[in-house]
């Protein structure tokens, strides 16, 4: 079960003018489960996206990048069960056939369609099942379909992940709603995740492309479950322009409030992924401050958040906190600028307990205090590098026995 997270009710997810969503059962990999989602966008919608940096990226990622080179996206199609990754040229053919089928169904061009897949890698996509399911997804299209769609894009997730905001920006109101999936194979660039956020605001294309990158960096690129970078990671930001808010530049009145709200939705979705990490029993925030740059703070946060030794200690509530110091000490592998880190200046807190300072255990530290702070379901690690004014947060979870079970049985 997720750590302190509940899927919002359907009536808590605001429809976004210009977006309709429909789901159906296509039998992509398993029978009797919703596994195909179609999203239709109104003419004039603008779309921007960021994708995995994995060199073995999936066929749909290649197709999405190509189609986003020009404006005019009118539809997204998402299947679960099979990732269509590690499938070579046949996988590219399947991704293009998917776009062709959606285009024919909606009377649009194939390059106006973005395909997304998630699931098992190295297996061919049963595109004939997907295509056969599309009419059912089209028949189900509706403006209030976010709740159903959030469930339909799940794989090993135990709960659907969605978030919504209404914000007054520049004297006008706009809606922002999003959904994401992901529970394992999580690390930055981005997670094993699909994320979709839509707004009825009109946003200039250059501004939208800048915002999707900033939102990813403040959310999905601040989480880790197991340190693996997936082949299919995709985060898409949609602005339909069907509302009254219009943003042509970062100087437009209300832009700051709007940007903050979009990032808040992205962050809520990203943190929900960590809370639902495969087998997770604890949600952990790693707050690193006192760095020369934000990047080196992030590098330290990830060194701690990736460490299986740290994560298993938190699962057991075992204050074996030398593991945290060790992770800080090798973080220079992620950012060479940390090679000259003066460990005598580093301070580490677990919750409200000072654990380490002056290069070793804090004089005031007692192991029973460390054990006490490791028992709650939500834990905060704070690190002060003592070398600057920058800071960054990373969100992660523990490793339990169930993580191994889930991934050992994933294909069965």
C-alpha positions as CSV (number, residue, x, y, z in Angstrom):
1,X,0.0,0.0,0.0
2,X,1.2,3.5,-0.7
3,X,2.7,5.6,2.1
4,X,0.1,8.2,3.1
5,X,-1.4,8.7,-0.4
6,X,-5.0,8.3,-1.6
7,X,-6.1,8.8,-5.2
8,X,-8.3,11.9,-5.5
9,X,-12.0,11.2,-6.1
10,X,-13.2,11.7,-9.6
11,X,-15.0,14.9,-8.7
12,X,-11.8,16.4,-7.3
13,X,-10.2,16.3,-10.7
14,X,-11.3,19.3,-12.8
15,X,-12.1,18.8,-16.4
16,X,-9.9,20.8,-18.8
17,X,-11.7,22.5,-21.6
18,X,-10.4,21.0,-24.9
19,X,-9.4,17.6,-23.5
20,X,-11.4,14.4,-23.7
21,X,-10.2,11.1,-22.4
22,X,-11.5,7.6,-23.0
23,X,-10.4,4.1,-21.8
24,X,-11.1,0.6,-22.8
25,X,-9.9,-3.0,-22.4
26,X,-7.8,-4.0,-25.4
27,X,-6.2,-7.2,-24.0
28,X,-2.7,-5.8,-24.7
29,X,-1.1,-8.3,-22.2
30,X,-3.8,-9.4,-19.8
31,X,-7.5,-9.8,-20.2
32,X,-10.1,-8.0,-18.2
33,X,-8.2,-4.9,-17.4
34,X,-8.3,-1.3,-18.8
35,X,-5.1,-0.9,-20.7
36,X,-5.7,1.5,-23.5
37,X,-6.3,5.2,-23.2
38,X,-7.1,7.7,-25.9
39,X,-6.8,11.5,-25.3
40,X,-8.3,13.9,-27.8
41,X,-7.2,17.5,-27.9
42,X,-9.0,20.5,-29.4
43,X,-7.6,22.2,-32.5
44,X,-5.1,24.8,-31.6
45,X,-3.8,23.0,-28.5
46,X,0.0,23.3,-27.8
47,X,2.0,20.4,-26.5
48,X,5.6,20.1,-25.2
49,X,7.4,17.1,-23.7
50,X,10.5,15.8,-22.1
51,X,11.7,12.2,-22.4
52,X,14.0,9.5,-21.1
53,X,17.8,9.8,-21.6
54,X,18.1,6.1,-21.8
55,X,19.9,5.2,-25.1
56,X,17.6,2.1,-25.4
57,X,14.6,4.4,-25.4
58,X,11.3,2.9,-26.6
59,X,9.9,3.2,-30.1
60,X,7.1,5.5,-29.0
61,X,9.7,7.9,-27.5
62,X,11.4,8.2,-30.9
63,X,8.0,8.8,-32.6
64,X,6.9,11.4,-30.0
65,X,10.1,13.3,-30.4
66,X,9.7,13.4,-34.1
67,X,6.0,14.5,-34.0
68,X,6.7,17.2,-31.5
69,X,9.1,18.9,-34.0
70,X,6.0,20.7,-35.3
71,X,2.9,22.1,-33.7
72,X,-0.7,20.7,-34.1
73,X,-0.8,17.7,-31.9
74,X,-4.4,16.5,-31.6
75,X,-4.3,13.1,-29.8
76,X,-2.4,11.0,-27.4
77,X,-2.7,7.2,-27.2
78,X,-1.4,5.2,-24.2
79,X,-1.1,1.5,-23.7
80,X,0.0,-0.5,-20.7
81,X,1.3,-4.1,-20.5
82,X,4.0,-3.9,-23.2
83,X,6.6,-1.2,-23.4
84,X,7.5,-1.5,-27.1
85,X,11.1,-1.0,-26.1
86,X,14.0,-3.1,-27.2
87,X,11.9,-4.1,-30.3
88,X,14.0,-2.6,-33.1
89,X,12.5,-1.6,-36.4
90,X,9.3,-3.8,-35.9
91,X,8.6,-1.7,-32.8
92,X,8.9,1.5,-34.8
93,X,6.5,0.1,-37.3
94,X,4.0,-0.8,-34.5
95,X,4.3,2.7,-33.1
96,X,3.6,4.3,-36.5
97,X,0.7,1.9,-37.1
98,X,-0.8,3.0,-33.8
99,X,-0.6,6.7,-34.9
100,X,-2.0,5.8,-38.3
101,X,-5.0,4.0,-36.7
102,X,-5.7,6.9,-34.3
103,X,-5.4,9.4,-37.2
104,X,-7.9,7.5,-39.3
105,X,-10.3,7.2,-36.4
106,X,-10.2,10.9,-35.6
107,X,-9.7,12.3,-39.1
108,X,-6.4,13.9,-38.4
109,X,-2.8,13.4,-39.6
110,X,-0.7,10.6,-38.2
111,X,2.0,13.1,-37.2
112,X,-0.6,14.8,-35.0
113,X,-0.7,11.7,-32.7
114,X,1.7,11.0,-29.8
115,X,2.0,7.3,-28.8
116,X,3.0,6.1,-25.3
117,X,3.7,2.6,-24.1
118,X,4.6,1.1,-20.7
119,X,5.1,-2.4,-19.4
120,X,7.4,-5.3,-20.2
121,X,10.6,-4.5,-22.3
122,X,11.8,-6.7,-25.2
123,X,8.4,-8.0,-26.1
124,X,6.5,-7.0,-29.3
125,X,3.5,-4.8,-29.1
126,X,0.4,-6.6,-30.2
127,X,-0.6,-3.7,-32.3
128,X,-3.6,-5.5,-33.8
129,X,-5.2,-5.7,-30.4
130,X,-4.4,-2.1,-29.7
131,X,-6.0,-1.0,-33.0
132,X,-9.0,-3.2,-32.4
133,X,-9.5,-1.5,-29.1
134,X,-9.3,2.1,-30.3
135,X,-13.0,2.4,-31.4
136,X,-14.0,1.5,-27.8
137,X,-11.7,4.1,-26.4
138,X,-13.1,6.7,-28.8
139,X,-16.6,5.8,-27.8
140,X,-15.7,6.4,-24.2
141,X,-14.2,9.9,-24.7
142,X,-15.4,12.4,-22.1
143,X,-14.2,15.6,-20.5
144,X,-14.3,14.1,-17.0
145,X,-12.3,11.0,-17.8
146,X,-9.2,11.8,-15.8
147,X,-10.0,9.4,-12.9
148,X,-10.6,6.5,-15.2
149,X,-7.5,7.3,-17.3
150,X,-5.3,7.5,-14.3
151,X,-6.3,3.9,-13.4
152,X,-5.9,2.7,-17.0
153,X,-2.2,3.8,-17.3
154,X,-1.1,1.8,-14.2
155,X,1.3,-1.1,-14.3
156,X,2.8,-2.2,-11.0
157,X,1.2,0.8,-9.3
158,X,-1.0,0.0,-6.4
159,X,-3.0,3.2,-6.7
160,X,-3.8,5.7,-9.5
161,X,-2.0,9.0,-9.3
162,X,-3.7,12.3,-10.2
163,X,-3.8,15.9,-9.1
164,X,-5.7,19.1,-10.0
165,X,-5.7,22.8,-9.3
166,X,-7.7,25.9,-10.2
167,X,-5.6,29.1,-10.1
168,X,-6.4,32.7,-10.7
169,X,-3.7,34.1,-13.0
170,X,-3.6,37.6,-14.4
171,X,-7.2,38.3,-13.3
172,X,-8.5,35.1,-15.0
173,X,-9.0,31.6,-13.7
174,X,-7.6,28.4,-15.3
175,X,-7.7,24.7,-14.6
176,X,-4.7,22.4,-14.4
177,X,-5.2,18.6,-14.1
178,X,-2.7,15.8,-14.5
179,X,-2.0,12.1,-14.0
180,X,1.0,9.9,-13.8
181,X,2.0,6.3,-13.5
182,X,5.1,4.8,-12.0
183,X,6.2,2.7,-9.0
184,X,9.5,1.0,-9.8
185,X,12.5,1.4,-12.2
186,X,12.6,5.0,-10.9
187,X,15.4,7.5,-11.1
188,X,15.9,10.9,-12.7
189,X,15.9,11.5,-16.5
190,X,13.2,10.7,-15.6
191,X,11.4,8.0,-13.6
192,X,9.8,4.8,-15.1
193,X,6.9,7.0,-15.5
194,X,4.4,8.5,-17.8
195,X,3.1,11.9,-16.8
196,X,0.5,14.1,-18.4
197,X,-0.6,17.6,-17.3
198,X,-3.2,19.7,-19.2
199,X,-4.4,23.2,-18.7
200,X,-7.0,25.3,-20.5
201,X,-4.7,28.3,-20.5
202,X,-3.2,29.5,-23.8
203,X,0.6,29.3,-23.5
204,X,3.1,30.4,-26.2
205,X,5.0,27.4,-27.5
206,X,8.5,28.6,-26.4
207,X,7.1,29.3,-22.9
208,X,5.4,25.9,-22.8
209,X,8.7,24.1,-23.7
210,X,10.6,26.0,-21.1
211,X,7.9,25.2,-18.5
212,X,7.8,21.5,-19.1
213,X,11.6,21.3,-18.5
214,X,11.4,23.4,-15.4
215,X,8.5,21.4,-14.0
216,X,10.3,18.1,-14.7
217,X,13.4,19.3,-13.0
218,X,11.4,20.4,-9.9
219,X,9.4,17.2,-9.6
220,X,10.0,14.0,-11.6
221,X,13.7,14.6,-11.8
222,X,13.9,14.8,-8.0
223,X,12.7,11.3,-7.2
224,X,14.2,7.8,-7.0
225,X,12.9,4.4,-6.1
226,X,15.6,2.1,-7.2
227,X,18.1,4.1,-9.3
228,X,17.1,2.5,-12.7
229,X,16.3,4.8,-15.6
230,X,13.5,3.4,-17.7
231,X,13.3,3.2,-21.5
232,X,9.9,4.9,-21.8
233,X,9.9,7.9,-19.5
234,X,7.7,10.7,-20.8
235,X,6.3,13.9,-19.4
236,X,3.9,15.9,-21.5
237,X,2.4,19.4,-20.8
238,X,-0.7,20.4,-22.8
239,X,-2.2,23.9,-23.1
240,X,-5.5,23.9,-25.0
241,X,-6.1,27.6,-25.0
242,X,-9.8,27.1,-24.4
243,X,-9.8,29.1,-21.2
244,X,-9.5,32.9,-20.7
245,X,-5.9,32.9,-19.4
246,X,-3.3,33.7,-22.0
247,X,0.5,33.8,-21.5
248,X,2.7,35.1,-24.3
249,X,5.8,35.6,-22.2
250,X,7.2,35.2,-18.7
251,X,6.3,38.9,-18.1
252,X,2.6,38.4,-18.7
253,X,0.6,39.1,-15.6
254,X,-0.2,36.0,-13.6
255,X,2.5,33.9,-15.2
256,X,4.4,33.3,-11.9
257,X,1.2,32.1,-10.1
258,X,0.4,29.8,-13.1
259,X,3.9,28.4,-13.3
260,X,3.9,27.7,-9.5
261,X,0.6,25.8,-9.8
262,X,1.8,23.7,-12.7
263,X,5.0,22.7,-10.8
264,X,2.9,22.0,-7.7
265,X,0.8,19.5,-9.7
266,X,3.9,17.9,-11.2
267,X,5.5,17.6,-7.7
268,X,2.4,16.1,-6.2
269,X,2.4,13.5,-9.0
270,X,6.1,12.8,-8.6
271,X,5.9,12.4,-4.8
272,X,2.9,10.1,-5.3
273,X,5.1,7.8,-7.4
274,X,7.6,7.6,-4.5
275,X,4.9,7.0,-2.0
276,X,3.7,4.1,-4.1
277,X,7.2,2.8,-4.8
278,X,7.3,-0.9,-5.3
279,X,7.1,-2.5,-1.8
280,X,7.6,0.9,-0.1
281,X,6.8,1.2,3.6
282,X,8.5,4.6,4.2
283,X,8.6,7.9,2.4
284,X,11.9,9.7,2.7
285,X,12.8,13.3,2.0
286,X,16.5,14.1,1.6
287,X,17.1,17.8,2.0
288,X,20.6,18.9,1.1
289,X,21.7,22.5,1.8
290,X,25.0,24.4,2.0
291,X,26.2,23.5,-1.5
292,X,28.1,25.6,-4.0
293,X,25.5,24.7,-6.6
294,X,22.1,23.1,-6.7
295,X,23.6,20.3,-8.9
296,X,26.0,19.2,-6.2
297,X,23.3,19.2,-3.6
298,X,21.2,17.0,-5.9
299,X,24.1,14.7,-6.4
300,X,24.4,14.2,-2.6
301,X,20.7,13.7,-2.3
302,X,20.7,11.0,-5.0
303,X,23.8,9.3,-3.6
304,X,21.8,8.8,-0.4
305,X,18.5,8.1,-2.1
306,X,19.9,5.5,-4.5
307,X,21.9,3.5,-1.8
308,X,20.4,0.0,-1.2
309,X,22.2,0.0,2.1
310,X,20.6,3.2,3.3
311,X,17.2,2.1,2.0
312,X,17.3,-1.3,3.7
313,X,18.4,0.3,7.0
314,X,15.3,2.6,6.8
315,X,13.1,-0.4,6.1
316,X,14.4,-2.1,9.3
317,X,14.4,1.2,11.3
318,X,18.1,0.3,12.0
319,X,20.1,3.5,12.8
320,X,23.1,2.2,10.9
321,X,23.7,5.8,9.9
322,X,27.3,5.4,8.8
323,X,25.7,4.4,5.5
324,X,24.5,7.9,5.0
325,X,28.0,9.3,5.6
326,X,29.4,6.8,3.1
327,X,26.9,7.9,0.5
328,X,27.8,11.5,1.0
329,X,31.4,10.7,0.7
330,X,31.1,9.0,-2.7
331,X,28.7,11.5,-4.2
332,X,31.6,13.1,-6.1
333,X,31.1,10.2,-8.5
334,X,27.9,11.9,-9.6
335,X,29.4,15.4,-9.5
336,X,33.2,15.7,-9.6
337,X,32.9,19.2,-8.1
338,X,32.4,17.4,-4.7
339,X,35.8,15.8,-4.9
340,X,37.1,18.6,-2.6
341,X,34.2,18.2,0.0
342,X,35.5,19.0,3.5
343,X,33.8,16.3,5.5
344,X,34.6,18.1,8.8
345,X,32.2,20.8,7.8
346,X,29.3,18.4,6.9
347,X,26.4,18.1,9.3
348,X,23.7,15.4,9.1
349,X,20.3,15.4,10.9
350,X,17.7,12.6,11.0
351,X,14.5,14.3,11.7
352,X,15.3,16.6,14.6
353,X,18.3,14.6,15.7
354,X,21.8,15.8,14.9
355,X,23.7,12.6,13.8
356,X,27.1,13.7,12.5
357,X,29.4,16.8,12.6
358,X,33.1,17.5,12.7
359,X,33.8,14.4,10.5
360,X,32.1,11.9,12.8
361,X,29.3,11.1,15.2
362,X,27.8,14.1,16.9
363,X,28.6,14.2,20.6
364,X,24.9,14.6,21.5
365,X,23.8,11.7,19.4
366,X,22.2,8.6,21.0
367,X,21.3,5.5,19.1
368,X,17.9,5.3,20.7
369,X,17.1,8.7,19.3
370,X,18.2,7.5,15.8
371,X,15.9,4.5,16.1
372,X,13.0,6.6,17.2
373,X,13.3,8.9,14.2
374,X,13.4,6.0,11.8
375,X,10.1,4.4,12.9
376,X,7.6,6.8,11.3
377,X,6.3,6.2,7.8
378,X,7.6,9.6,6.8
379,X,11.2,10.6,7.5
380,X,13.4,13.6,6.7
381,X,17.2,13.5,6.3
382,X,18.8,16.9,6.3
383,X,22.4,17.4,5.2
384,X,24.4,20.7,5.4
385,X,27.5,20.6,3.2
386,X,28.9,23.7,4.8
387,X,30.3,25.1,1.6
388,X,27.7,27.4,0.0
389,X,24.2,28.8,-0.2
390,X,22.4,26.4,-2.6
391,X,20.0,23.6,-1.7
392,X,18.0,20.8,-3.3
393,X,15.5,18.1,-2.3
394,X,15.3,14.5,-3.4
395,X,12.4,12.2,-2.5
396,X,12.8,8.4,-2.2
397,X,11.5,5.4,-0.3
398,X,12.9,2.3,1.5
399,X,13.6,-1.1,0.1
400,X,11.5,-3.9,1.5
401,X,11.2,-7.7,0.9
402,X,8.2,-6.9,-1.4
403,X,10.4,-4.9,-3.8
404,X,12.3,-8.1,-4.6
405,X,9.1,-10.1,-4.9
406,X,7.3,-7.7,-7.2
407,X,10.3,-7.5,-9.6
408,X,11.0,-11.2,-9.5
409,X,7.4,-12.0,-10.5
410,X,6.9,-9.0,-12.8
411,X,6.5,-11.0,-16.0
412,X,4.4,-13.8,-14.5
